[in-house]
Amino acid sequence: MSSITIRNLDDDLKKRLRIRSAHHGRSMEDEARDILRTTLSAKAPFQPNLAESIRQRFRSLGGVELVIPPREPMREPLDFGR
């Protein structure tokens, strides 16, 4: 098992942790351990990428059909060597 030290903890936060641990009948250390365990074991919500977020936002408006013109043959390259 590892251990950590938390420095510069706000007095108000420490007080709230002390009160919360007293309500649960355990030490502040055990309460902090439980908070970390519970928070970090919760599954993170799905975060779609930017394109998916944009797609979802505009999905209700319907799609847009774009007319894509046919490709033309490639032009001959310019000849700069006279």
Secondary structure, DSSP 8 states (H G I E B T S, - for coil): -------S--HHHHHHHHHHHHHHTS-HHHHHHHHHHHHHHS-------HHHHHHHHHGGG---------------------
